[in-house]
Amino acid sequence: MSGMEREYIRDRTLEGHESARKRGKTIGGAGVTDPDMLSMALHLRDEKEMSLRDIAKRLVITTGTKRGQHPSPATVMRMLHEHDEQTATAPLEPTA
């Protein structure tokens, strides 16, 4: 019985999220990354070959309610992964 109720709650939650997206609302918290943070993370990853945990300890969130805190290693991983995907799918510039 409780399993059925849990499934019903899950379905209603997903419907609510979909309805909010259709109205232009965003789901989840505010983003904490910015272009400066991305460039610093790329530098630390490529030049210094640091781990995600070490990179996260070096970065500082500059805006919002989490200002002054460090991003999580998962946030750093997601930011770098999204950047890598965008650069992999971007068309190459023609050389003269």
NULO-830729 format. One record per residue: residue number from 1; residue in three letters; x, y negated, z of N, C-alpha, C in turn. Coordinates in nm, 4 decimals, decimal comma, always signed. Atoms other than C-alpha are relative to their C-alpha. Layout:
BEGIN
  num  residu      n_c1      n_c2      n_c3     ca_c1     ca_c2     ca_c3      c_c1      c_c2      c_c3
  NUM     ala         X         Y         Z         X         Y         Z         X         Y         Z
...
***
This chain:
BEGIN
  num  residu      n_c1      n_c2      n_c3     ca_c1     ca_c2     ca_c3      c_c1      c_c2      c_c3
    1     met   +0,0816   +0,1198   +0,0000   +0,0000   +0,0000   +0,0000   +0,0862   -0,1266   +0,0000
    2     ser   -0,0854   +0,1191   -0,0064   +0,2763   -0,2466   +0,0902   +0,0783   -0,0183   -0,1303
    3     gly   -0,0691   +0,0095   +0,1280   +0,4569   -0,1639   -0,2344   -0,0860   -0,0669   -0,1055
    4     met   +0,0919   +0,0626   +0,0953   +0,1508   -0,2623   -0,4350   -0,0137   -0,1493   +0,0286
    5     glu   +0,0117   +0,1418   -0,0353   +0,1182   -0,5883   -0,2424   +0,1255   -0,0757   -0,0398
    6     arg   -0,1272   +0,0644   +0,0385   +0,4861   -0,6674   -0,2995   +0,0039   -0,0225   -0,1508
    7     glu   +0,0037   +0,0134   +0,1458   +0,4425   -0,6062   -0,6722   -0,0965   -0,1111   -0,0425
    8     tyr   +0,0970   +0,1062   +0,0289   +0,1366   -0,8345   -0,6757   +0,0613   -0,1375   +0,0282
    9     ile   -0,0652   +0,1274   -0,0344   +0,3334   -1,1133   -0,5006   +0,1050   -0,0345   -0,1047
   10     arg   -0,1037   +0,0217   +0,1010   +0,6193   -1,0695   -0,7483   -0,0610   -0,0488   -0,1314
   11     asp   +0,0660   +0,0395   +0,1247   +0,3851   -1,0929   -1,0472   -0,0527   -0,1426   +0,0075
   12     arg   +0,0542   +0,1357   -0,0169   +0,2165   -1,4067   -0,9114   +0,1134   -0,1037   +0,0007
   13     thr   -0,1148   +0,0913   -0,0034   +0,5571   -1,5672   -0,8455   +0,0538   -0,0225   -0,1406
   14     leu   -0,0491   +0,0130   +0,1373   +0,6749   -1,4951   -1,1994   -0,0961   -0,0818   -0,0861
   15     glu   +0,0983   +0,0805   +0,0726   +0,3493   -1,6393   -1,3380   +0,0135   -0,1470   +0,0360
   16     gly   -0,0183   +0,1379   -0,0442   +0,4025   -1,9531   -1,1302   +0,1244   -0,0629   -0,0598
   17     his   -0,1227   +0,0506   +0,0618   +0,7593   -1,9915   -1,2589   -0,0216   -0,0299   -0,1480
   18     glu   +0,0269   +0,0199   +0,1430   +0,6435   -1,9503   -1,6178   -0,0877   -0,1224   -0,0217
   19     ser   +0,0882   +0,1161   +0,0095   +0,3658   -2,2053   -1,5665   +0,0780   -0,1297   +0,0234
   20     ala   -0,0807   +0,1192   -0,0286   +0,6142   -2,4530   -1,4168   +0,0923   -0,0328   -0,1174
   21     arg   -0,0880   +0,0238   +0,1154   +0,8545   -2,4069   -1,7096   -0,0767   -0,0619   -0,1161
   22     lys   +0,0815   +0,0553   +0,1075   +0,5729   -2,4780   -1,9550   -0,0323   -0,1464   +0,0243
   23     arg   +0,0268   +0,1397   -0,0342   +0,5035   -2,8030   -1,7694   +0,1267   -0,0847   +0,0042
   24     gly   -0,1257   +0,0745   +0,0037   +0,8711   -2,8997   -1,7973   +0,0727   -0,0068   +0,1326
   25     lys   -0,0661   -0,0009   -0,1303   +0,9675   -2,8279   -1,4369   +0,1167   +0,0979   -0,0034
   26     thr   -0,1136   -0,0900   -0,0075   +1,2993   -2,6679   -1,3526   -0,0109   +0,0837   +0,1265
   27     ile   +0,0014   -0,0935   -0,1118   +1,3376   -2,3708   -1,1231   +0,1422   +0,0072   +0,0547
   28     gly   -0,1320   -0,0110   -0,0617   +1,6262   -2,3598   -0,8773   +0,0502   -0,1349   +0,0478
   29     gly   -0,0588   +0,1214   -0,0567   +1,8502   -2,6136   -0,7122   +0,0665   -0,0859   -0,1054
   30     ala   -0,0686   +0,0928   +0,0891   +2,0271   -2,9092   -0,8635   +0,1388   +0,0534   -0,0340
   31     gly   -0,1328   -0,0414   +0,0413   +2,3441   -2,8449   -1,0584   +0,1071   -0,0763   +0,0747
   32     val   -0,1066   +0,0648   -0,0743   +2,6686   -2,9206   -0,8801   +0,1257   -0,0190   -0,0838
   33     thr   -0,1198   +0,0105   +0,0830   +2,9130   -2,8991   -1,1691   -0,0074   -0,1242   -0,0878
   34     asp   -0,0080   +0,1134   +0,0905   +3,0310   -3,1858   -1,3858   +0,1195   +0,0228   -0,0933
   35     pro   -0,1094   -0,0217   +0,0951   +3,2738   -3,2232   -1,6776   +0,1389   -0,0074   +0,0639
   36     asp   -0,1297   +0,0086   -0,0666   +3,5601   -3,3273   -1,4471   +0,0330   +0,1291   +0,0746
   37     met   -0,0198   -0,1249   -0,0728   +3,5116   -3,0162   -1,2345   +0,0350   +0,1122   -0,0977
   38     leu   -0,0285   -0,1019   +0,1008   +3,5095   -2,8007   -1,5482   +0,1426   -0,0121   -0,0509
   39     ser   -0,1358   +0,0165   +0,0526   +3,8326   -2,9506   -1,6814   +0,1042   +0,0407   +0,1032
   40     met   -0,0930   -0,0398   -0,1050   +4,0055   -2,9012   -1,3452   +0,0012   +0,1521   +0,0155
   41     ala   +0,0078   -0,1462   -0,0115   +3,8814   -2,5401   -1,3240   +0,0717   +0,0673   -0,1170
   42     leu   -0,0691   -0,0562   +0,1170   +4,0052   -2,4706   -1,6785   +0,1508   -0,0125   +0,0153
   43     his   -0,1439   +0,0221   -0,0209   +4,3451   -2,6194   -1,5936   +0,0540   +0,1005   +0,1021
   44     leu   -0,0470   -0,0921   -0,1035   +4,3772   -2,4124   -1,2760   -0,0016   +0,1446   -0,0480
   45     arg   +0,0083   -0,1379   +0,0506   +4,2666   -2,0944   -1,4534   +0,1092   +0,0279   -0,1024
   46     asp   -0,0913   -0,0253   +0,1111   +4,4872   -2,1345   -1,7599   +0,1467   -0,0264   +0,0348
   47     glu   -0,1383   +0,0384   -0,0268   +4,7987   -2,3109   -1,6315   +0,0569   +0,0697   +0,1237
   48     lys   -0,0511   -0,0539   -0,1260   +4,8293   -2,1818   -1,2775   -0,0427   +0,1445   +0,0233
   49     glu   +0,0471   -0,1381   -0,0081   +4,6500   -1,8477   -1,3323   -0,0490   +0,0342   +0,1414
   50     met   +0,0540   -0,0192   -0,1345   +4,4572   -1,8791   -1,0042   -0,1264   +0,0855   -0,0048
   51     ser   +0,1227   -0,0794   -0,0112   +4,1756   -1,6531   -0,8855   -0,1197   -0,0942   +0,0130
   52     leu   +0,1215   +0,0809   -0,0121   +3,8140   -1,7731   -0,8796   -0,0155   -0,0554   +0,1414
   53     arg   +0,0089   +0,0483   -0,1387   +3,8243   -1,7986   -0,4995   +0,0936   -0,1181   +0,0232
   54     asp   -0,0961   +0,1089   -0,0184   +4,1359   -2,0157   -0,5078   -0,0425   -0,1250   -0,0760
   55     ile   +0,0488   +0,1145   +0,0779   +3,9894   -2,2356   -0,7813   -0,1146   -0,0676   +0,0747
   56     ala   +0,1146   +0,0561   -0,0733   +3,6671   -2,2801   -0,5798   +0,0461   -0,0786   +0,1220
   57     lys   -0,0520   +0,0712   -0,1167   +3,8707   -2,3855   -0,2747   +0,0611   -0,1343   -0,0381
   58     arg   -0,0620   +0,1247   +0,0457   +4,0445   -2,6554   -0,4803   -0,1005   -0,1031   -0,0504
   59     leu   +0,1000   +0,0896   +0,0567   +3,7279   -2,8022   -0,6359   -0,0888   -0,0572   +0,1099
   60     val   +0,0892   +0,0653   -0,0958   +3,4994   -3,0465   -0,4533   -0,1204   -0,0539   -0,0760
   61     ile   +0,1236   +0,0501   +0,0595   +3,1356   -3,1276   -0,5344   -0,0072   -0,1501   +0,0267
   62     thr   -0,0066   +0,1460   -0,0131   +3,1070   -3,5028   -0,5975   -0,1353   -0,0680   +0,0130
   63     thr   +0,1317   +0,0640   -0,0051   +2,7307   -3,5653   -0,6084   -0,1001   +0,0876   +0,0728
   64     gly   +0,1103   -0,0747   -0,0583   +2,4074   -3,4633   -0,4413   +0,0169   +0,0273   +0,1482
   65     thr   -0,0001   -0,0296   -0,1430   +2,3373   -3,3225   -0,0997   +0,1186   +0,0871   +0,0409
   66     lys   -0,1157   -0,0844   -0,0308   +2,6349   -3,0860   -0,1235   +0,1327   -0,0729   -0,0239
   67     arg   -0,1201   +0,0801   +0,0238   +2,8819   -3,3706   -0,1818   +0,1044   +0,0292   +0,1076
   68     gly   -0,1096   -0,0271   -0,0917   +3,2192   -3,2956   -0,0250   +0,0227   +0,1471   +0,0278
   69     gln   -0,0156   -0,1438   -0,0203   +3,1656   -2,9189   -0,0170   +0,0663   +0,0621   -0,1222
   70     his   -0,0605   -0,0749   +0,1105   +3,3329   -2,6591   -0,2341   -0,1071   +0,0849   -0,0682
   71     pro   +0,0933   -0,0905   +0,0673   +3,1400   -2,4689   -0,5023   +0,0351   +0,1446   +0,0335
   72     ser   -0,0258   -0,1421   -0,0260   +3,1046   -2,0952   -0,4595   +0,0813   +0,0583   -0,1158
   73     pro   -0,0702   -0,0661   +0,1107   +3,3285   -1,8620   -0,6605   -0,0953   +0,0425   -0,1114
   74     ala   +0,0978   -0,0381   +0,1024   +3,0111   -1,7454   -0,8390   -0,0336   -0,1186   -0,0898
   75     thr   +0,0271   +0,1196   +0,0786   +2,9405   -2,1037   -0,9504   +0,1160   -0,0280   -0,0943
   76     val   -0,1188   +0,0216   +0,0838   +3,2972   -2,1393   -1,0784   +0,0023   +0,1021   -0,1136
   77     met   +0,0006   -0,1040   +0,1022   +3,2694   -1,8065   -1,2627   -0,1047   -0,0306   -0,1073
   78     arg   +0,1071   +0,0310   +0,0948   +2,9373   -1,9082   -1,4216   +0,0382   -0,1198   -0,0874
   79     met   -0,0404   +0,1196   +0,0745   +3,0744   -2,2505   -1,5236   +0,1051   +0,0349   -0,1055
   80     leu   -0,1043   -0,0385   +0,0954   +3,3844   -2,0983   -1,6861   -0,0542   +0,0939   -0,1074
   81     his   +0,0591   -0,0934   +0,0967   +3,1823   -1,8201   -1,8513   -0,0834   -0,0749   -0,1040
   82     glu   +0,0809   +0,0783   +0,0938   +2,9368   -2,0688   -2,0038   +0,0890   -0,0803   -0,0942
   83     his   -0,0935   +0,0750   +0,0854   +3,2282   -2,2786   -2,1313   +0,0634   +0,0923   -0,1038
   84     asp   -0,0623   -0,0952   +0,0930   +3,3967   -1,9731   -2,2844   -0,0975   +0,0435   -0,1087
   85     glu   +0,1005   -0,0377   +0,1000   +3,0721   -1,8701   -2,4567   -0,0224   -0,1122   -0,1004
   86     gln   +0,0232   +0,1135   +0,0897   +3,0205   -2,2198   -2,5992   +0,1163   -0,0192   -0,0952
   87     thr   -0,1143   +0,0192   +0,0878   +3,3740   -2,2426   -2,7337   +0,0148   +0,1164   -0,0978
   88     ala   -0,0094   -0,1157   +0,0893   +3,3521   -1,8915   -2,8821   -0,1009   -0,0109   -0,1143
   89     thr   +0,1017   +0,0099   +0,1034   +3,0332   -1,9732   -3,0730   +0,0069   -0,1313   -0,0775
   90     ala   -0,0128   +0,1284   +0,0706   +3,1352   -2,3263   -3,1753   +0,0729   +0,0211   -0,1314
   91     pro   -0,0694   -0,0140   +0,1280   +3,2310   -2,3579   -3,5414   +0,1386   -0,0651   +0,0073
   92     leu   -0,1360   +0,0525   +0,0024   +3,5982   -2,4150   -3,6048   +0,0063   -0,1252   -0,0878
   93     glu   -0,0208   +0,1220   +0,0778   +3,7097   -2,7567   -3,7280   +0,0855   +0,0323   -0,1225
   94     pro   -0,0841   -0,0247   +0,1180   +3,8419   -2,7483   -4,0839   +0,1293   -0,0800   +0,0101
   95     thr   -0,1301   +0,0670   -0,0038   +4,2104   -2,8333   -4,1079   +0,0322   -0,0534   -0,1382
   96     ala   -0,0323   +0,0632   +0,1290   +4,3428   -3,0622   -4,3774   +0,1337   +0,0451   -0,0508
***
